Amino acid sequence: MNTIKRTLNDSPVARWGVLILVGFILSVNYYFYDAFSTLKDLMTKEFGFSNTDYGLFVSFYSIPNTFLLMAVIGGIILDKLGIRRTGFVFVFFMAFGALLTAYGASDGYRAGGWGYSFMQSILPNYSPELKMMLLGRFFFGLGAETSIVVVSKILVKWFKGKDLALAFGLKVGFGRFGTFAALQISPVVAEGGAHLTTAIWLAAVLVLTGLLAFIVYMLFDLKFDRNAAKTTVAAKIEPFRIKDLLDLFTNRAYIYIALICVAFYSAVFPFMAFAPDFFYHKFGMTYEKSGQIASLLPLGTLIFTPLFGFLIDRKGKAATAMIFGSLALFVVHLVFTFTGFPPYLPMLLLGVAFSLVPAAMWPSMVKLVKDKEIGTAYGLMYSIQNLGLWGIPILAGIILDKTNPGNPETLNYTGTMIMFTTLGLIGLLFALLLKRENRKNHYGVELPLNKN
């Protein structure tokens, strides 16, 4: 590509402005996903949910991306149709699902509102509230994962060769800020159950503002493309073809990174969905205090992920960072499982782990796949990741019920935590295999990302 004039992404103001805009979309996405973790006990009492019901609710987010492969399909659509059309459709689904979930928890619905009678008539073993909320969670997950794929491609488009790992680190930071805000705000708004539905509606309305933010981004993206058409003379980028999926399935380094992703995220996100309840039962804390301690993880990532991204841009060592991050995750879950060590320091260490791995993993994709495959590569990774995000919460809830028969006042989380510890060990194994594969085939995963 021979550049005649500066393109729009050469402007730092434009680049970082776009990052803030799409970062906000990620923040409200994660806020809604995590807003329910501090509401678990309240939902159990208000709606009659069991631990298994709650695990099912958490996991329903991942069904469209695991069994319908929507993140993969969304990535393919993204590579075919582009950012604007794909992004609008899937962010809309995200907002629609959030509003539908809130409606399922609302007083109006529970008083016999639209859809209540139908939901009551099917699958009688489950409450009408749970069924409507599951439907909303399904649509939210359908949109949310592909919207994250879209944001990833946006960052590659605006930041490739220009602090890409830092941009991805800040992207993660925006997501963790949403989690931090949810853990801090959601239980306060709920006020011990007095305003449970208000807390859920607040989360849904925030997602709706994310849709408005994406519409604003579409204007920037259109200007970028028009500017690029005027300022560059370039050979056409080869279009994506379905057979290009074979490149991904035969790329061992890509497969290892995808398996790190599923093991690592399965040991973190489902754990966070149970963490406030775990702290409540193991350490006798209030749910407000438990939520504050759980929020130390996203607080740590807010600080460390951009820092690690900055260092990886300039110094490299992404595979090594994934090894250390996976090791830290394994150690934290060991401590939680087998000791009574206070949770403050382990949660901060978990925040460091959850900074190292994403800061290294997501931007490394540009070293492993072609530009025309980037959306599909991210989409496939998110679908594999969602296999864990679907199955692990259900398994965690089942283990919790089976190891605590009779629904005792204090739950024993040992069996569930052993499962999370095992996932941490699996992630560490694949991180070591990735480093070996990179050394053998010289992908450049350990090299700096910035162009000098």
N, C-alpha and C positions, 0 to 999 in steps of 0.2 A: 504494500500500500504506500503510495507516494503522497504525502500530505502537502497541500498547497498553502492552506491557512490553518489557524488554530481551530480545533473543534470545540464544541460546547463543554465537553468534559475536561478540557484543558484549564478551564476556569475553576480554581479551588472553591470559590463561593458557590458556583453551580453544583459541583460535586458534593460538597458537604451539606449543602442545602437539601439536595435529593436524599442524602443519607438520613438526615433528620426527619424528613417527611415519611420515608418508608419505614424508618425506625419506629415512628409513632404507630404505624399500622401493626408492626410486630408487637409493640408494647400492649396494645389493647387485645390482640390475639392471645398473648400469654396471660394477661390479666384474667380474661374469661376462663381460660383453661384451668388456672390455679385458684380461682376465687372460691371454689367449692371445697378445697382441702381443709380449710378451717371451719367449714360448715357441716362436716360429715356427721358429727354427733347431733347437731340440730336437725338435719334432714332425717336422720334415723328416728328421732322423736316425733317430728312433725308429720312425716310422710310414712312412717313405719318401715323404713328401709332396713334390711339386714346388711351385714358386712359384705355378703356376696352381691346384694343388690347395688351397693355403693361401688364395689369393684366393677360390676357390669356397666354402671353409669360412666365411670371413668374410661373404661375400655371401649365403649361404643364409639368414641371419637375416632378410633383407629379402624373400625370395620370397613368403611368405604375405601380406605387406602391399603388395607391388607387383603381383603377378599375381592374387591372390585378393581384393585390396582389403580385407583384414581390418581394417586400421586405420579405414577408412571405415565398413565394416559395424559394427565395434566402436563407433565414435562414434555411429552411428544407434541401435544397441542401447542404448547408454548414455543417449541422449536419450529413448528409449522406456521402458526398464526401470529406469533409475536407477543410482546409484553402487554400491550394495551388491551386488546380484546380478551386475551386469556386472563389477565389480572382482574379485569372488571367482573367477569363472570364468576370467578372463584371467590373473590372478596365479597361479592353479593351473596353467594351461598353461605359464607362464613357469618355474615350479618343476619341473614334470614334464620339460620340455625340457632344463633344466640338468642334472638327474639322469641323463637318458638320454644326454646328451653325455659326461658323466663315465664312465658305464658303458661307452660305446664305446671309451674310452681305457684302461679298466681291465685289469689282468692277468687277472682272471677271464673277461672277455669274450674276450680274445685267446687264452686257453687253450682256447677252444671252448665258451664259455658260451652262454646262451640267445640265439638269433638269429644266432650267428656263421656257422653253416652256410648259413642262408638268404641272408645278406648276401654270403657268398662265392660263391654260385651265380648271382647277378644282377650285371649290369654288371661283368664280370671285369676291365675296364681300371682299375677303382678298387678300392682295398684295402677289406676288411671294416671296418677301423677308421674309415676316412674315411666310409663309407656310414652307419654307425650314428651317428657324430658329426654328419653332415649332417642326419640325421633329428632328432636332439636339438636341433640349432641351429634347425631349422625350427620345432619346437614352442616353443622359447624365444622366437624372434622373433614367432611368432603371439601369444603372451601379452604379451611385453615392451612392444611398441609401444602396444597398446591400454591396457595398465596405465599408461603415461605419459599417455595421453589422459585416463584416469580421474583421475589425480593432478592434471592441469591443471584439470579440472572441479571437483575438490574444492577447489582453491585459489580458483577463482572463487566457489564457493559460500560459503566461509568468509571471504574477504578482499576481495570487491568493494567498492570505496569505502574500504577500510581497508588501505593499504599493499600493494596488489596487486602492483605491479612489484617491490617489495622481496621479497615472498613468492615471486614467480617467480624472482627473482635468487637467493634462498636455495635454492629448488628446484634450480636449475642447479648451485649450489654443492654441494649434497648429491650430485648425480650426478657432478660432477667429483671430489669426495672419493673416491667409489667407484673412479673411474679412477686417481686418484693412488695409492690404496691398492693397487690391482691391479698397477700398474707397479712399485711398491716391493716388495711382498710376494711376488708370484707367482714371480719369478726366484729369490728367496732360498729359498723353500720347495722349488722344483724342484731346487736344488743341482746345476746343470749337467747335469740329466737323471736324477740318481740317484733323485729323488722327483718325477718329472714327473706321475705319476698323482695323487699326493697334492695337488699344487698345483691340479690340475683339480677334484678332489673337494672341496677346501676352497671353491672358488668356487661349486660346486653347492650345498653345504650352506648357505652364506650366503643363496642365493636362497630356499631352503626356509624359513629364518627370516623372510624377507620375507613369505611367505604367512601365517605366524603373526601378523606385525605387522598385516597387512591385516585379519585376523579381529578383532583388537583395535580397529582403526579403525571397523569396522562397528558396534560398540557405541556409539561416539561419534556416528556418523552417524544411527543410530536415535534417539538422545537428541535430537540437533539437530532432526530432523523432528518429533518429538513435541512438543518445546518450541515450535517455530515454529507448529505447529497451534494451540497453546493461547494464544500471545502475540500473534498477528497476525490481522487481518481483511483479507483480500486478495482481489482479483479473481483468478480462475483464470488461470494462465499458459496461453496458447494452446499446444496440443500440437504437437510437431514432425510434419511430414508430408514424405513423400519428395519431393514437388514443391518443397519448400523448398531442395533441392539446387540448383535453378536460380538462386536468389538468390546462391549462392556462385560459380557458374560465370560469372555475368554481372557480378560485382563486380570491377572491374579492380584496385582496391587490394588486395583479398584475393588475387587471382591473382599480383600482383607479390610480395606477401609470401611466398606459397607458393614462388615461383620463387627468391627470395632464399634461402629455407630449403633447397631442394634443392641449389642451387649451393654455398652456404656449408658446409652439413654434409657434402656430398660432398668438399669440399676439406679437411675437418678429420678426420672419423672414419676414413675409409679411409687417410688419411695417417698417422694415429696407429697404425693396425694394422701399417703398414710402418715407422714411424719408428725404433724401436730397431734394426731390421735396416739401415735407411738410415744411421744414425749409425755403426753397426758397420763398414759397408763404406766409407763416405766418410771417416770420421775415425779409423778404426782403434781404436775403443773396445771394451771388453768389453760383453757384453750386460747385465751388471748396471749398468755406468756408463751405457749407452745408455738403459736403462729409467729411471734416475734423471733423466737430462736430459729425456726425454720426459715425465716426471711434472711438470716445471716448468709445462707447460700447465695441467693441472687445478689445480695449486697456485696459479697466477695467477688462475684463475677463482674459486677459493674466496674470494680476497680481493676481487677487483674486481666480480664480478657482483652481489653484494648492495649494494655501494656505488653502482654504476650504477643498479640498481633503485630504491634510495632516492632518487637524484637525479631519475630519470624520474617517480617518483610525484609529486614536488614541483615540478619545473621543466619536465617534458615533454621535447620535442625527440627523440622516439623515432626518427623517420625519419632525422634527422641522425646519431644514434648508429649506426644501421645502415649509413649511408654511410661513416663513419669506421672502423667495425669491418671492413667489407668491404675498404676500402682497405688497412688494416693487414694483413689476410690476404693480399692480393695482393702486397704488398711483401715479406712474410716468405717466401713461396714463390719470389719472384724471387731473393732472397738465397740461399736454399737451392739453387736450380737452377744459378745462374751464378757463385757465388763460393765460396770456401773459408772464409768467415767462421765463427768458432766458433759452435756452435749455442745457447749458453746464452742470450744476449740475444734472438735471434730467437724462441726458444721462449717467453720471457716476454712478448714483444710479441704472439705468437700467442695467449697466454693472455688478454691485454687485449682482442684482437679477439673472442675466443670468450666474453668477458664482455659486451662492448658489444652485439653482435647479439642473442643470446638474451634478455638483460635487457630489450631494447626490443621485440623481435619478438613474443614469446608474450603478454605482457599487452596489447599493442596490439589483439589480436583482439576485446576487448570493445568497442572503438570501431567495429569494422567489421561485426559480425554481431549478430543478435538472441540473447537468452538461450536461446531454445528451440533454436537452431542451434549452440550453442557446442561441444557434444560432437562433432557431425558436422563442424564447421569444423576443429577440432583433428585429428580422425581423418583427414580428407581431406588436411590438410597433412602428417601423418605418412606417409600412403601415397605422396604425391608425393615426400617426402623419401626414402622407402625405395627409390624407383626409382633414385636415385643411390647409396644405400648398397648396393644389390644390384649394379648394373652397374659402378660405379667400382672396387671391389676386384678384380673379375674382369679388367677392362681393365688395371688396374695390374699384376697378375700376368702377364698376357699380354705387355704391353709389356716387362716386366722379363725374361721368358724370351726374347723375340724380339731384344732389344738386347744380350743376354748369351748367345749361342749357346755350347754346350759346357759350360755350368755352371762358369764360371771361379771361382777362389778369391775374387776381389774383384768384386762386382757394380757396374755403372755404372747409377746411378739417374736420369741426366739426362732420358731420354725420359719416364719416369714422373713426374718432378717438373715437366716442362713441362705435362703434363696437369693437375696440381694447380694450377699457376699460372694456366692458362686458366680453370679453374673459379672462381678468386678474382676474375678480371676480369669474368666473367659475373655473379657476385653483386653486384659494385659497380655494374654497369649497371642491374640491376633495382632496387637501392636508390635510385639517382637517379630512376628512373621512378616509384617509389612516392612520393617526396617531391613530384614534380611533380603526380601524381594527387591527393594529399592537398591540395595548394594549390588545385587546380582545384575540388574537390568538398567541401572543408571537413569531412573526416571527424573532425578533431580529433586525429589521430595525434601532432601536435607539442605538444598541450596536456597539462598535468599530469593524472595519473590519480586522485589523491586528491580526494575531495569536501571542499570548504572550507565 
